[in-house]
Amino acid sequence: MDQIAQSVVGSTEKTRVVKRYSNRKLYDTQESRYVTLLQIAQMVRSGENVQVIDNNTKNDLTDITLAQIIYEEQKLHNRSLPVTTLRNLVLALETETSRLAAQNNDLSTRTLEDLKSELCTMQTRVAQIEATIAQKNAE
């Protein structure tokens, strides 16, 4: 088992790591075999926590893979989710993206403000030290 699989499995015992290779093949690290999107869907339906990792970049591709599963299953069964449900998914994605961007911006601003405050405190402390040194030199 590689480092990613060990860290994921170590954190939640039921997580199954699937590697996605550049040729788009999916490799189940637990069963040591290639799997299809529909097999991953079955794993999810059976209650398993599946995480899909890009083998080269080590990026988590779970969300993209689950979206692909929905697409493939809808295509396979020649049915579609209600347009309202799909619209809500798109809106939820935009809302979540906006929320995360705002949160990230808040953190950046807060961090910048913290750094400015810390710099100001350090400048005050340096001025105090310089004054103390000047006073000792004058004595």
C-alpha positions in Angstrom: 0.0 0.0 0.0 1.4 3.4 -0.9 1.7 6.5 1.2 -1.6 8.1 0.2 -3.5 4.9 0.7 -2.0 4.4 4.1 -2.8 7.9 5.2 -6.3 7.7 4.0 -7.0 4.2 5.3 -5.4 5.2 8.6 -7.7 8.1 9.1 -11.0 6.3 8.3 -10.9 2.5 8.2 -13.6 2.2 5.5 -12.0 4.5 2.9 -11.2 2.7 -0.3 -8.5 4.5 -2.4 -8.9 4.3 -6.1 -6.0 5.6 -8.3 -6.8 7.3 -11.6 -4.0 6.9 -14.1 -3.3 9.2 -17.0 -4.9 6.7 -19.4 -8.1 7.2 -17.3 -8.0 3.7 -15.9 -9.2 3.4 -12.3 -7.2 1.1 -10.0 -8.7 -0.1 -6.7 -5.7 -0.3 -4.3 -7.6 -2.5 -1.8 -8.5 -5.2 -4.3 -5.5 -4.7 -6.5 -7.5 -4.5 -9.7 -8.9 -2.1 -12.3 -12.5 -1.0 -11.8 -15.1 0.9 -13.8 -17.1 3.9 -12.8 -20.1 1.7 -12.4 -18.2 -0.5 -10.0 -17.2 2.6 -8.0 -20.9 3.6 -7.9 -21.7 0.1 -6.5 -19.1 0.6 -3.8 -20.6 3.9 -2.8 -24.1 2.4 -2.8 -22.9 -0.4 -0.5 -21.8 2.3 2.0 -18.1 2.4 1.3 -16.2 5.7 1.5 -14.3 5.9 -1.8 -11.6 8.4 -2.5 -10.2 8.8 -6.1 -6.7 10.1 -6.4 -4.8 11.2 -9.5 -1.8 8.9 -9.6 0.5 11.6 -11.0 -0.5 14.8 -9.2 -2.0 13.1 -6.1 -5.0 15.5 -6.4 -8.3 14.3 -5.0 -10.6 13.6 -8.0 -13.5 12.1 -5.9 -15.9 14.9 -6.7 -15.2 14.8 -10.5 -15.5 11.0 -10.5 -18.9 11.1 -8.7 -20.1 13.6 -11.2 -19.0 11.3 -14.0 -20.8 8.4 -12.4 -24.0 10.4 -12.3 -23.6 11.3 -16.0 -22.7 7.7 -17.1 -25.6 6.2 -15.1 -28.1 8.7 -16.5 -26.8 8.0 -20.1 -26.9 4.2 -19.5 -30.4 4.1 -18.2 -31.7 6.7 -20.7 -33.3 8.8 -18.0 -32.3 12.0 -16.4 -32.6 13.7 -13.1 -35.3 16.4 -12.9 -34.1 19.7 -14.3 -34.8 21.4 -11.0 -32.5 19.0 -9.2 -29.7 19.6 -11.8 -30.3 23.4 -11.6 -30.1 23.2 -7.8 -26.8 21.3 -8.0 -25.3 24.0 -10.3 -26.6 26.7 -8.0 -25.2 24.9 -4.9 -21.8 24.6 -6.6 -21.7 28.3 -7.4 -22.9 29.2 -3.9 -20.3 27.0 -2.3 -17.6 28.3 -4.6 -18.5 31.9 -3.8 -18.6 31.1 -0.1 -15.2 29.5 -0.2 -13.7 32.4 -2.2 -15.1 34.9 0.3 -13.8 32.9 3.3 -10.4 32.7 1.6 -10.4 36.4 1.0 -11.4 37.0 4.7 -8.5 34.8 5.8 -6.0 36.6 3.5 -7.2 40.0 4.7 -7.1 38.9 8.4 -3.7 37.5 7.9 -2.5 40.8 6.3 -4.0 42.8 9.1 -2.3 40.5 11.7 1.0 40.9 10.0 0.6 44.7 9.9 -0.2 44.7 13.6 2.7 42.4 14.4 5.1 44.7 12.4 3.8 47.7 14.2 4.4 46.0 17.6 7.9 45.0 16.5 8.7 48.6 15.4 7.5 49.9 18.7 9.6 47.3 20.5 12.7 48.2 18.4 12.2 51.9 19.2 12.0 51.1 22.9 15.2 49.0 22.7 17.0 51.8 20.8 15.9 54.3 23.4 17.1 52.1 26.2 20.5 51.6 24.4 20.8 55.4 23.8 20.0 56.1 27.5 22.7 53.6 28.6 25.2 55.0 26.2 24.5 58.5 27.6 25.2 57.5 31.2 
